[in-house]
């Protein structure tokens, strides 16, 4: 049995330092030690560029050096991404390219001047064909997406899997971009994967163990089952404590092997590829949202007044940035803008309940305001007098959003968040 486990390491660039240290203590160090203590274990990780920079600022030299060693040895594969976790399908192309290239620069700074990943992680696993074409143009070979991008809409009352007909033993080709595609299993990923994997692995017995031996020699055809999970790294300790250390146990299970995603693609061979048309989606998109052509509703719901106004402010700032590139405070405009554009700013305004998948109730005035403050400061930063009218417009958005946040909090969410 083959387990392909993808982990996404991310903390917002404007997060408090204690938040990052908490994630380090409860999840990141645990996962790093897991890799060090199990030499045959392989995983693919995305460590966001903004998190790498925050770790460097926090002088976490030991963590970064030990991560670099495991990457150099091929035991951890890193992917590319957008440096500040912007929600790419809702951003203009120049911003998408800029964030990807900044992430590449950060990776080279930490892992070597010639470092370039093969794979790419779309923040929030948010797929759109236009973004995929940009990723391909920038030299990446593959992406990982949720199975809903393949299956789209679950047949009503059919009882069939979400992505009926999906073959987990192979990779696919995105018809829009030519990128190779790996699909994550939503059922296994929307849980604590070790808990889901144990019932599958235990009955596998010696048959699975024999198949794994073939995979390690490069002949993947004998693998009886492929399990593909992709989650936030913070699930392993920060969001789910796992007091019985299930992940430490499962990586030692007889009959289980692991590969990086690039290695899996290489072993699958060219014949394994089949072209598919992927649907715009994210790893949180529901069948209903896709059916109604609202795949990104969690981040932009036309009925969510806070999200609508946040995006108005964000787009105003983006437009100013294109027009006033020579402004003497352009650096500070960008510094604040990328932090405000992080998907978290909009996610925390969604008021969705993720407790069933070890997540929070997605409403936090503080987190929304954190992003809002950076967005407004990205506009206030401009020095050019010609920006005055746009600054006043931005201030109106800012005050309106503030009012909406706190009115909604006290009226609808207060008792749910204390």
Secondary structure as UniProt FT lines:
FT   STRAND          2..9
FT   TURN            13..14
FT   HELIX           17..23
FT   HELIX           24..28
FT   HELIX           29..37
FT   TURN            39..40
FT   STRAND          43..47
FT   HELIX           49..57
FT   TURN            58..59
FT   HELIX           61..72
FT   TURN            73..74
FT   STRAND          76..78
FT   TURN            83..84
FT   HELIX           88..90
FT   HELIX           93..111
FT   TURN            113..114
FT   STRAND          119..120
FT   HELIX           123..125
FT   HELIX           129..137
FT   TURN            138..139
FT   STRAND          142..146
FT   HELIX           148..151
FT   TURN            156..157
FT   TURN            162..165
FT   TURN            168..169
FT   STRAND          172..174
FT   TURN            175..177
FT   STRAND          180..184
FT   HELIX           186..189
FT   HELIX           193..202
FT   TURN            203..204
FT   HELIX           205..216
FT   TURN            217..218
FT   HELIX           220..222
FT   STRAND          226..232
FT   HELIX           233..235
FT   TURN            237..239
FT   TURN            243..244
FT   HELIX           246..250
FT   TURN            251..252
FT   TURN            254..255
FT   STRAND          257..258
FT   HELIX           261..268
FT   HELIX           270..272
FT   STRAND          275..276
FT   TURN            283..284
FT   HELIX           287..291
FT   TURN            292..293
FT   TURN            295..299
FT   TURN            302..303
FT   HELIX           305..323
FT   TURN            325..326
FT   TURN            328..329
FT   HELIX           330..340
FT   HELIX           343..347
FT   TURN            348..349
FT   HELIX           355..357
FT   HELIX           365..380
FT   HELIX           385..387
FT   HELIX           388..408
FT   HELIX           409..413
FT   HELIX           414..417
//
